[in-house]
Amino acid sequence: GATTAYAAAIRNVAAEIVLIDVNEKKEEGEVMDIRDGICLVETGCIKRGDFKDAADADIIIITAGLAQKPGETRLDLVNKNKEILKSIFKGIGKIKNSAIVIMVANPVDVLTYLAQKISGLPKNQVFGSGTTLDTARLKAELGKRLKVSPQSIHGYVLGEHGDTEFVAWSTVTVGGMPLTKMKKLNAKDYKDIEEKVRKEAYEIISRKGATFFGIALVLADLVEAILYNQHKILPVSPLITNWNGVSDVCLGAPTVIGRNGVEGVWPVELSSDEKKKLKKSADTLKGYIKTL
């Protein structure tokens, strides 16, 4: 959460940033630390608050939850973090009608589905960070291998933000050219890249305990897309209704994001194999949703 606040502050995308944490001493320290540099950015102010302050926010980003431990999957966190999520919404109370809620705490897809039910907000105003970070990891890895800027690479990691996610290779282009037609990578390369992207979080967690910087930059990008009404297509996790054969589940899908939140899921046509992987991912998530 604090890293996201810092990223949003230096990107100059918000007039006011409020940090809220049950650990008030740490919350105050984070605010003091970021505020020391407020004269060097365009952000109006950063301050500490309590849950009631979130009720009037334009965007509420929920990162709070127990951290994923080494060897633990994101879905192992379901029962622990659903109670934290419930307490957060209870603490906030009635949320402003136009507010956008972005779920980040894991398992993000399952908790986003729960947040949809608890918040009472229209479904377009609640979504999770989905596979935006995984997609950023894919672009970074491809950029390194192909020796081009990741910004020149487009495509998506889709499905669960977790072990059943997959790279939709049919969507990946480099400088406008479909990657699969470039003959730059072989079957082993594709497999190795997908595996690296899927396990990157575990590798980071084993080294430093949690992921901070990548996800913070992703969230700052999402905040910018909302507040500046950019209509960006990003693989967030909205509530899906009949997209490539999948319905009634939240998972990573290319989604148009603007001032009202989710403006629609982009009609990307997946290959038959990718549709099977998407269904497997959706079925896995629905199994956990039933436990809620």
Buried (B, 14 or more C-beta within 10 A) or exposed (E): BBBBBBBBBBBEBBEEBBBBBEEEEEBBEBBEEBBEEBEEBEBEEBEBBBBEBBBEBBBBBBBBBBEBEEEBEBBBBBEEBBEBBEEBBEBBEEBBEEBBBBBBBBBBBBBBBBBBEBBEBEBBBBBBBBBBBBBBBBBBBBBEEBEBEBEBBBBBBBBBBBBBBBBBBBBBBBEEEEBBEEEEBEEEEBEBBBEEBBEBBBEBBEEEEEBBEBBBBBBBBBBBBBBEEBEBBBBBBBBBEEBBEBEEBBBBBBBBBBBEBBBBBBEBEBEEEBBEBBBBBBEBBBEBBEEE
